[in-house]
Amino acid sequence: APAKEFNCGAVPRDLIASQLFGHRRGAFTGADRDTVGVFEAASGGTLILDEIGEMAMDAQIHLLRVLEESAVMRLGETTPRSVDVRVIAVTNRHLPTEIEAGRFREDLYYRLRVLAIHVPTLAERREDISRLSQRFLTDICGRMEKHVVGFTSEAEELLETYPWPGNI
């Protein structure tokens, strides 16, 4: 089954539990039907939790419990539902620093950190800029049915000296 993705930073704090775990009709104002959360929807497959470092502390508590018990409880219900989900957590934050600052739970960090993969930013891989920019140029030219051979030396210099902020 294709992986399901959930952006932890894009969902308002008040809705995250409902989105992750689901809810029962009448559990809160506006809950007009039973809803399956992303954990149940991903059961039997993979759930990618993007921007996990943005998740509110109260939601982290619920997430930890789901990971420990392999079960979710929809809001408004009293019976847990078993889930079998492989979780991939992604963040651009340095979680040990977030733990020290009290913004991320240490027990959740160790539950999630079975295998850590550090993907260096483009700013840390400047030697790749020329090769990547040429590849993107080739791809875009192919899609747009244009013929462009390469970059001017000025353009290459701009690409190589740009600070490339973010997690590119």
C-alpha positions in Angstrom: 0.0 0.0 0.0 1.3 3.5 -0.7 2.5 5.4 2.3 0.2 8.0 3.9 1.7 11.3 4.8 0.7 13.7 7.6 2.1 17.1 8.1 2.3 17.7 11.9 3.0 21.4 11.5 0.1 22.2 9.1 -2.7 21.0 11.4 -4.1 23.3 14.1 -3.3 22.1 17.6 -7.0 21.6 18.4 -7.5 19.3 15.5 -4.3 17.2 15.5 -5.7 14.4 17.8 -8.8 14.0 15.6 -6.7 13.9 12.4 -4.2 11.4 13.8 -6.5 9.1 15.7 -10.0 9.8 14.4 -13.2 10.7 16.2 -16.7 9.5 16.9 -19.8 11.4 15.8 -20.7 13.9 18.6 -17.2 13.8 20.2 -17.0 17.6 19.8 -18.8 20.4 18.2 -18.8 19.9 14.5 -18.1 16.1 14.6 -21.1 15.2 12.5 -19.9 11.7 11.5 -17.4 9.0 12.6 -14.0 9.7 11.1 -11.0 7.4 10.6 -7.7 9.0 11.6 -4.5 8.7 9.6 -3.1 6.0 11.9 -6.1 3.7 11.1 -6.0 4.7 7.4 -2.3 3.7 7.3 -2.7 0.4 9.2 -0.8 -2.3 7.4 1.5 0.2 5.8 3.6 3.3 6.4 2.8 6.6 7.9 5.1 9.5 7.2 4.9 12.1 10.0 6.4 15.2 8.4 7.6 18.1 10.6 7.3 16.0 13.7 9.3 18.7 15.5 6.4 21.0 15.2 3.9 18.8 17.1 2.5 20.2 20.3 3.5 18.5 23.5 0.0 17.2 24.3 -0.2 15.5 20.9 3.2 14.0 21.5 1.9 12.2 24.6 -0.9 10.6 22.6 1.5 9.7 19.8 3.9 8.0 22.2 1.0 5.9 23.6 0.0 4.8 20.1 3.5 3.8 19.3 3.9 1.9 22.6 0.5 0.1 22.4 0.0 -0.3 18.6 -3.6 0.9 19.2 -5.5 4.2 18.7 -8.6 5.4 20.5 -10.8 7.7 18.5 -11.9 10.8 20.3 -15.2 10.1 22.0 -14.7 6.3 22.2 -13.5 4.1 25.0 -12.3 1.0 23.1 -8.9 1.0 21.5 -8.5 -0.1 17.9 -5.4 -2.1 16.9 -3.1 -0.6 14.3 0.0 -2.0 12.6 1.8 1.0 11.2 5.5 1.6 10.2 6.2 5.3 11.2 8.7 7.5 9.4 9.2 10.8 11.3 10.8 13.7 9.4 12.0 17.1 10.8 14.4 19.8 10.0 14.8 20.6 13.7 17.6 19.2 15.9 15.4 17.2 18.3 18.1 16.8 21.0 18.1 20.7 21.2 14.3 20.7 21.3 14.3 18.1 24.1 16.7 20.3 26.2 14.5 23.3 25.6 11.4 21.3 26.7 9.7 21.4 23.4 10.0 17.7 22.5 9.5 14.6 24.6 12.7 12.6 25.2 10.8 9.3 25.5 9.0 9.9 22.1 12.4 10.8 20.5 13.9 7.5 21.6 10.8 5.6 20.5 10.9 7.2 17.0 14.7 7.1 16.6 15.1 3.5 15.6 17.2 4.5 12.6 18.3 8.1 12.1 19.2 9.3 8.6 20.8 12.7 8.4 20.2 14.3 5.0 22.6 17.2 4.7 21.3 20.5 3.4 22.4 21.7 0.0 24.5 24.4 1.8 26.5 21.4 3.3 26.9 19.8 -0.1 28.0 22.6 -2.3 29.9 20.2 -4.6 26.5 18.9 -5.7 25.1 22.2 -6.8 26.5 22.2 -10.4 25.4 18.6 -11.0 21.9 19.1 -9.5 21.3 22.4 -11.4 22.2 20.8 -14.7 19.9 17.8 -14.0 17.0 20.2 -13.1 17.7 22.2 -16.3 17.6 19.1 -18.4 14.4 17.9 -16.8 12.6 21.2 -17.2 13.8 21.7 -20.8 12.5 18.2 -21.6 9.0 19.0 -20.1 8.8 22.4 -21.8 10.2 21.2 -25.1 13.0 23.7 -25.0 16.7 23.4 -25.8 19.1 25.1 -23.3 22.6 23.8 -23.2 23.7 25.1 -19.8 24.3 28.0 -17.5 26.4 31.1 -18.0 29.4 31.3 -15.7 27.7 34.2 -13.8 24.6 32.0 -13.2 26.7 29.1 -12.0 28.5 31.5 -9.6 25.2 32.8 -8.3 24.0 29.2 -7.6 27.2 28.2 -5.9 27.4 31.3 -3.7 23.7 31.4 -2.7 23.3 30.4 1.0 20.5 27.8 0.3 18.6 28.2 3.6 16.1 25.6 4.7 16.3 21.8 4.3 16.8 21.5 0.6 
